[in-house]
Amino acid sequence: MKERIKEIIIELLTQRNDKVSFAEIERILERKGISYQGDYSIHIPSNKNVKLWGGMSEYFCKAVVELMFEDRTIIPRNVPSTLYIFDGKIPDYPVAENLHHMYETERWFPIAFSLGNLYEEEI
């Protein structure tokens, strides 16, 4: 299941080439009949209260993390929260304005993905 989710994300990014949100990925997974909901989330390692996305299945969460850090094929980029409004789904907690602030309550840091290696320098 995890490998199929990774394939779908890469397909979507190859077609769109830029700024694919979690909401859009979920919509595609749902259309393909793939379970994506669960109790997992991806957060900023230095502050667990700053979430990139939540309500994910274990397979969905692992697929995204592997694509970013192991396969090194997708790059998360900060985007305005309005992108998610247009995509029709936003979390119920406020946006994190500063990644260096240690929030005591849950915040959301909106990102979208593009193809690329997080560890390669852009020229």
Phi, psi and omega per residue, in radians:
M1 nan -0.789 -3.136
K2 -1.035 -0.766 -3.130
E3 -1.127 -0.637 3.102
R4 -1.150 -0.706 3.100
I5 -1.102 -0.736 3.102
K6 -1.055 -0.763 3.110
E7 -1.028 -0.766 -3.115
I8 -1.133 -0.734 3.117
I9 -1.092 -0.787 3.128
I10 -1.126 -0.736 3.074
E11 -0.990 -0.840 -3.125
L12 -1.079 -0.784 3.131
L13 -1.173 -0.594 3.106
T14 -1.159 -0.687 3.114
Q15 -1.225 -0.776 -3.042
R16 -1.558 -0.572 3.096
N17 1.268 -0.239 -3.112
D18 -2.910 2.640 2.993
K19 0.892 1.113 3.043
V20 -1.782 2.105 -3.080
S21 -1.520 2.854 3.028
F22 -1.024 -0.694 -3.131
A23 -1.057 -0.715 3.126
E24 -1.191 -0.706 3.092
I25 -1.066 -0.779 3.122
E26 -1.039 -0.736 -3.140
R27 -1.056 -0.727 3.132
I28 -1.192 -0.755 3.119
L29 -1.057 -0.728 3.120
E30 -1.094 -0.770 3.113
R31 -1.043 -0.570 -3.114
K32 -1.562 0.062 3.090
G33 1.286 0.457 -3.117
I34 -1.793 2.233 3.138
S35 -1.172 2.236 -3.123
Y36 -2.240 -0.175 -3.075
Q37 -1.563 2.568 3.130
G38 -3.127 -2.793 -3.064
D39 -1.822 0.195 -3.091
Y40 -1.668 2.709 3.063
S41 -2.535 2.840 3.040
I42 -1.989 2.245 -3.101
H43 -2.273 2.939 3.060
I44 -1.235 2.198 -3.078
P45 -0.963 -0.612 -3.095
S46 -1.401 -0.217 3.127
N47 -2.654 1.792 -3.075
K48 -1.147 -0.224 3.099
N49 -1.439 -0.167 3.095
V50 -1.752 1.834 -3.064
K51 -1.726 2.460 2.999
L52 -1.495 -0.651 3.089
W53 -2.938 2.667 -3.138
G54 -2.400 -3.117 3.136
G55 1.207 0.540 -3.044
M56 -1.768 2.645 2.978
S57 -1.278 2.832 3.110
E58 -1.045 -0.735 -3.130
Y59 -1.126 -0.741 3.136
F60 -1.114 -0.816 -3.140
C61 -1.060 -0.861 -3.139
K62 -1.099 -0.662 3.136
A63 -1.056 -0.813 -3.116
V64 -1.147 -0.811 -3.131
V65 -1.076 -0.755 3.120
E66 -1.127 -0.716 3.127
L67 -1.093 -0.598 3.133
M68 -1.363 -0.856 -2.912
F69 -1.834 -0.434 3.138
E70 -1.792 -0.965 3.135
D71 -1.289 -0.478 3.140
R72 0.965 0.864 -3.108
T73 -2.017 -0.209 3.097
I74 -2.264 2.631 -3.129
I75 -2.130 2.214 3.033
P76 -1.441 2.373 3.121
R77 -2.284 2.386 3.094
N78 -1.106 2.360 3.120
V79 -2.319 2.773 3.046
P80 -1.122 2.550 3.141
S81 -1.086 -0.330 3.119
T82 -1.086 -0.481 3.069
L83 -1.012 -0.720 3.135
Y84 -1.266 -0.570 3.061
I85 -1.069 -0.777 3.103
F86 -1.132 -0.592 3.124
D87 -1.394 -0.140 2.988
G88 1.539 0.267 -3.132
K89 -2.718 2.146 3.057
I90 -2.354 2.609 3.098
P91 -1.149 2.868 -3.102
D92 -1.532 0.179 3.139
Y93 -2.103 2.821 -3.040
P94 -1.155 2.794 3.110
V95 -1.324 2.403 3.038
A96 -1.361 2.075 -3.104
E97 -1.494 -0.422 -3.040
N98 -2.461 2.000 -3.120
L99 -1.189 -0.288 -3.127
H100 -1.556 -0.178 3.108
H101 -1.419 2.391 3.111
M102 -1.569 1.614 -3.131
Y103 -1.245 2.464 3.119
E104 -1.671 -0.229 3.082
T105 -2.141 2.824 -3.097
E106 -1.085 2.379 3.067
R107 -2.319 2.862 -3.140
W108 -2.116 2.317 3.069
F109 -1.959 1.790 -3.052
P110 -1.226 2.233 3.088
I111 -2.300 2.805 2.966
A112 -2.392 2.799 -3.037
F113 -1.882 2.637 2.950
S114 -2.377 2.867 3.093
L115 -1.270 2.547 3.087
G116 2.543 3.041 -3.106
N117 -1.847 2.081 -3.132
L118 -1.011 -0.437 -3.036
Y119 -1.703 -0.059 3.100
E120 -1.635 2.463 3.095
E121 -1.316 2.447 3.062
E122 -1.465 2.460 -3.135
I123 -1.798 nan nan
